[in-house]
Amino acid sequence: MNDKRPMSAREAALVTLAACERQGAWSDGFLKKTLREGNLDRREAALATRLCFGVLQNRMLLDWHLARFCKMRLDKLELNLLCALRIAAYQLLFLNKIPASAAVNEAVESTRRYCKNPRATGMVNGVLRAMLRAGELPEPTGADKAETLSIKYSHPRWLTEAFIARLGEDGAEQLLIADNGQPPVAAQVNTTRTTAEELVSALAADGVEAEPHPWLPDCFILKNSGDLERLAAYREGLFYIQDPAARLAVTAAGLRPETRVLDACAAPGGKSFAAAIDMKNRGEVVSCDIHPHKIRLLEAGRDRLGLSIVTPTLQSGAAFRPEWEGAFDAVITDVPCSGLGVIRKKPDIRYKDPVPMKGLPAIQRAILDNCARYVRPGGTLVYSTCTLLERENEGVVDSFLSDHPDFGPEPFTLPQFGEQPGMVTFWPHIHHTDGFFVAKLRKRG
C-alpha cells in the first residue's frame, strides 16, 4: 500500500502471516518490522501480536472449521484472502471481547485492500456469515486419536505422533495444550550487581510486578513489563531474560570462580551471562558464535550487565581451534536444533519442513565431538538443546559416549528436582519451562 495512514492491527497480522507462509519468514522478527513500519500505536500493536500468534497457534484448527463453510479448497485460495479468513475466524472463535460484526467487517476491508480478485470480498463475507449462522461449532475429529489431537491443537501429525510415542496420548495432549499457552517472562537476577530484594524494588518503581519463581532462586516472573528497554533496572544491568530450563543448563555445570569456560554456541548470550554470574565475574568465559552481528549482541549484553569476564569470539563450534585443546575446565554446547521445545514462544516452528531436521543430529554430533577436545582431563562437558526429539537429545549423547570412552555421564543436582543421573528433559506441561534437554559429561582424568 502506498498511502501513509497507520496500518490497522488486522492488516499488520495479515501481512505478517502471509510473509511467514510465502517467504518462510519468522513471525516474531517480521511482525516487529511490520509494526514499526506500519506506525501502529501500542494498543493496535498489541492486538496485531495477539492475532498473529493466535492464528499461528491454531492454524490447522481454523482451517478445519473454515473448510466446512468454503466452497473452494483452502489451498486454492489467494494467500492474502486465506489469511484474512483465518484472522477473522480466530477472533470469532477465541476473542469474545471483539464484536463479531467488527471481525467480519475488518476482514472484508482487509480483503478489499490486499486481494487481487474483485469477488474476494463477497467470498469472505459469505464464509464468515455462514460460520456465524451455524452457531456453536463442533469439536474437530480425525481418522484416529493422533489426527484429532493434531487438528485440535494445530500440530502437524508427524510431530503429534512423535510426542505420543514419548508421552502417550494423554501426556502428549497436555504438552500440546502447553505449547499453545502464553510463556511467562522470566528475569534472572544479576547477583554481581544487585540482590533479589533490590531488583524487586527497582522494578516496582517502574510499575512492574515481579513474582518469585516457584522453584528457581534469583528468578522472577515479570508482569506488565512491556518494553524491557524502558526499565531502569534493565538498562542498569540488574537482570536479563532467560527461561528457567536454559538457566539450569548452566547450573548443572557446577561452575566456580576462577575457572575457564567455553560457551561454544553462545548467542544471544544467556548461558554465558549465567556462567559469569555463577563464577562471580571471576575467571574467563569465552563466548562463540559464527555471525558478526551476534557477536555485537553478545558484547552489548556483556557490557550492560557488567560481566567483564565474558569474551565474545567469532568461532564455529564445529571447527577445531588447536590452541584450545584441553584448555577449558568446562565447555557448554547449546547446539543448533529443531527448536521444538520453544513452540510457546515461536509458534511457527511447528510448521517447518521436518525433512531438513533429520540432518541435525549429525551437525550436533560434529559440534560435540569437536568441543570435547577442548575439555581438560577431569573437566565437564555440557550438551543442551531446546528440542524434545529423542534423536537430537539422548540419541546424540548416547552415540557420543559409545565413541568416547574417556567421557562418562556425571550426576548433577538441580533446585527442586534434586539429583539427576547425568541427563534431564524439561517439559512445558510438567516443569512449566521451555522444552529443554541437558546432559552433563565428565572427562576422565
N, C-alpha and C positions, 0 to 999 in steps of 0.2 A: 504494500500500500504506500502511496506517495504523499498522503496528507499528513499533517503534523499533529493531529489530535492525539491525545493519550490513548494507548491501546487498552481495551477492556480486559478484565480478568479472563473471560472465556476465550477471547481472541489469543491472548498470550498462551493459554493452555493448548489451544488448537495448534498454533504454530509450533510449539514445543513437541507435542505428541506426534505431529506429522513428521517433524525432523528426526525424531527418535526412530520412527519406522522407516522413513525413506532413506535417511543418510546413515543410520546406525549411531546417531549422536547419543551421548549420555544425558539423561534428563536433567540432572542437577546442574551441570555446567551450562547446558543450553538454556535452561529456564532462567538462570541468573542473568545471562546475556540478554535474553528477551525482555525481562523485567526492566533491566537498565535502559535498554534502547527504546522500549515502549513507554517510558516515562510514567509508570504506574505508581499511584500513591500507595501508602502502606497497607491500607485495607484491601485494595484491589490486588496488590501483590500477594497478600495472604490467601485470598480466595483463589487466585490463579495457581498457587502452590498446592492448595488443597485439591483443586480439580485435577491438576496434572498427576499428582501422586495417587489420588484416589482412583483415577481411571487406570493407571498402570497396575495398581494393586488388584483391580477387579476386572481387567480387560476381557478375560475369557468368559467370565460370568455375564458381563454386559453384552457381549456378542451373542451368547446363548439366548438371552432374552430378546435382543433386537432381531435375531434371525426369525423369531416366531411372528414378527409383525412386518418384516420387509419382504417384498415380493422378489427382489433380486438377491442373489448370493452376496454376502457381505464383501467377499474378496473381489467382487466385480465392481464395487462402488469406487468412485473417486475418493482418494485417501482423505482429503480435507472434509468431504461430506461424512465419511465414516467417523472421523474424529469428532465432528460436531455432534453426531448422533450419540457417540459414547459419552461425551461430556454431559449432554442433556440427560441421558439415561442414568448416569451416575448421580446427578442431582435429584432426579425423581425417586431413585431407589434408596439413596443414602443420606441426603441432606434435607431433613424435614423443615428446616427454617427458611429454605428458599421456596417461594411460591411456585407451583407447577407452571403457572402461566409465564412467569419470568424465565424459567428454564427453557420452555418451548420457544418463546418469542426471541430470546437471545440466540438460540440455536439456529432459528430461521435467518436472523440477521447476519450471524457469522457465515452461514452458508451463502447468503447473497453476496457477501463481500469476498469470500475466499474460494468459491467453487465456480468452475467454468460453465457447467451445464445450467442453462436457464430454468430447467424444470427441477433442479435440485431442491429449491426451497419448498416446493409443493410436496416432494417426497419426504423431506424431513418433517414437515408439519404433519403429514398424514401418518407417518410411522409413530411419532410421539403421541399424537392424539389417540391413535388406536391403543397404544400402551396404557394411556390414562383411562380410557373407557373400559379396559379389561379388568381394572381394579387390582385386587391382590394377586400377585404373580406367583406361579408355582415354584417349588424348590427344584433346582436342576437335578436331573438324573442322567446317568450314563449307562453303558452296557454292563459295567461292573463297578465295584466299590472304588477302584483306583481312578476310573474315569469320572465318577461322580465327585470325588474329592478334587480331582484336577480342575473340573469346571467350577465347582462351588468356591474354591479358594484361588482360582486363576494361577495355578502352577502347571507347567507342561507335564504331560503324562509321564515322560521318562524320569522327570525329577520326583514326581509323586511316588512312582514305583521305587525309586532309589531310597526314599525316606521310609516307605512301608517296609522295605527289606531290612532296614536297620532298626526300626522302632515299632513295627506292627501297625495295623490300621488306626487304632486309637491314638497311639503316640504320634504317628505321622499327622493325623488331623490336628492335634494340639500344636504341633510345630507349624503347620500351615496357617493356623489361626494367629499364632505369634508373629509369623512373617508379615502378616497384613496389619500388624499393630503399629503403634507410634513409639519409636525408641526414645528413651529419656536422654537428656543432655547430662553427661557425667563429667564433672570437673574434678581433676586431680590436683591436690594442694602441692604447691612448690614449697616444700618444707625447708629449702635452703634460704627462703626469703620471708616466710611467714608461718603462722600456726593455723590450725583449722579454725580456731575461735576467731582469730583476727580476720581471716578470709570471710567468714560468715558476716561479720560486722561491716566489712568493706563492701560486700555485695548488697547488704541491706541498705546501705547508704545510696545505692543506685536503684533501689526498688526491686531487687532480685531476691527471691526466696530460695534458700539453699537447705535442702533436707539431707541429713546424713545418710549415706548409702547403708542399706541394711546389714551388709557384712564386710565391706571393704573399708579399712581405716583410711583416713585422709582423703576421702572421696565424697562428693556431694552431688545430689541430683538437683539441677537448676530448674526453676520455674519462672516464667515471664522474663527470660533472659534477653530475648530479642537479639539485636545485632551485638555480638560479643565485643567488637572493637570499640563500641561506645563506652564500655565499662572501664572505670579507672583501675579496678583490680586486675583486669585483663591486660591493659596497657602497661601496668607496673610489673607484670610477670608473676603475679601471685598464684596463678593456676594455669592449667592447659586442659584441653578436652581430649579424653581418651576413654574408650569403653573399658569397663572393669576386667573383662576377659583378656584384652590386649595388655592391660596393666599387669595382670597376673603372669603373663608370659615372662616378664622381666623379674617379677617377684620370685618365680620358680628358679631363676638363675642363681639366686642367693648371693648377690654381688656385695662386695665390701669396699670401703675406701682404699685408695692407693693401689687399685688393680688396673689392668689394661684390658679394655673391652672392645670388640669389633661388632658393630651393627651392620651386617652385610647388605641389607636391603632396607635402608633406613627411612626414606621419605614416607609420610610427611614429618616424621621425627619423634612421634610419641614414645617409642621404645628407647630411643637414645636419651630423651629427656628423663624418662623414668629411671634409666640406668644411672645417669648423672646424679639424680636426686638420691637414689639408694646409696650411692657412693659419697654422698655429702659434698659433691663437687670437688672431690679429691681423687686424682688418678688420671685416666685418659679414656675417652670414648671416641673411637674412630667411626664416623657415620658415612656410609657409602650409598651412592645412587649413580645411575648411568645418565641422568638428564641434568644438564647445567641449570635449568630453571628450578629444578627441585633442590639442587644444592643451595641455591639462593633462598629458597623457602626454609631449608634447614638452618641456614645462617641467621635468618630473621627470627626464627623461633628460639634459637640458642641465645641470641642477643636480648630478646625480650625477656626471657626467663633468667638471664644472668648465669647460664650454665657454661662457664668458660672452659671446662674440660672437654666439651664436645667439639670435634674437628671434622666438619663436613669434607668429604673427599670424593672426587669423581672416579668411580671404580665399579666394574661389573662384579657381581658376586660369583659369576661362573669363570672369570678369568684369573689365572694364578698370578700372584704377586710374590716373587721369591723372597723378598726381604721380610715378608710377614710370616713365613713358615715357622711354626712353633712359637710365635711371639705373643700370643694373647692368652690371658687367664680364662676368658670367656668369650665365646662367639655366638651371636644371635643371628639366626637365619629366618627371617619372616618372609618366606618366599612368595613369588608371584603365584597366584592360584585362581580358581574359578570364582571365588568371592561369594559362594552360595550361602555363606553364613551371615552375610550382611544385607540380605534381601529387605529387611525392615528399612534400611537406610537408602538402598539403591534398588527399588522395586523392579526396574527394567532388566536387572541381571538375569532374572529367571527366564527371560525370552531369548537370551543369546544362544547362538548355534552351539549345541553340545559337542559337535564333531571336533572342533579345534581343542576343546577341553581335554580330549583324550591324550593329547601330546604333552600336557602339563607335567605329569609325573616324571617324565624323562628330563625336563628342564629343572624341576625341583631337585631331582636326584643329582644332577650335574652341579648345582649350586652347593648342595650338602656335601658332596664328595670333595669339592674344591675347598670349601670353608673348613672342613675337618682338618685340612693340612695346616691351618693357622693356629690350632689349639695346642697349647703346650702340654707336655705329659702331666697328668693329674688335673688338667683344666676341664671346663664344661662346654658343651655344645648344645644350644637350644634351637629346636626346629619348631616353627609355628606357621599356621595358615589361618585364614578367615573363611574356610570352607568346611563342609560337613561330609564330603565324599571320602569314603574309606581309602580309595585308591590314591588320593593325594595326601592322606594323613598316615594312618597306621601302615598302609602298604609301602609308602616311601621309606618310613623309618625301619620297618622290618627288613626290607631288602638291603638297606644301608648296613644294618647291624650284621646281616649274614655275610656281607663282603668286607666288613671292617671289625675283625675280632679284637682290635685294640680299643674299641669303644663298647660300652655297655649302658643299659638304662640306669638312671640314677633317681631314686625316690626323692620327692620334694614335698614340702608342707605348704599348704595354702590357707589363708584365713577362711574360716567357716567350714572348709571342706577337708581339713586335716591332711594326712599323708597320702600322696598319690604315688602309684607304682611306676614312675617314670613317664607316663603319658596320661593326658586327661582331655576329654572333649567337653566343651561348654555348649549347652543347647539353649536357644532363646526361650523355649517353653518351660524349661526346668530351672535354669540358673538366671533367667531374665537378663541375659547379656547377648552380645553378638554370638553367632555360631563360631566357635573358635577351637583350634586344636593346638596343644602344647606338648612337646616331648623334651625331656632333659636327658642328655647323654654325657657320660664321663669318659675321658680318655685315660686309659690305664697308664700308670707311671712306669 
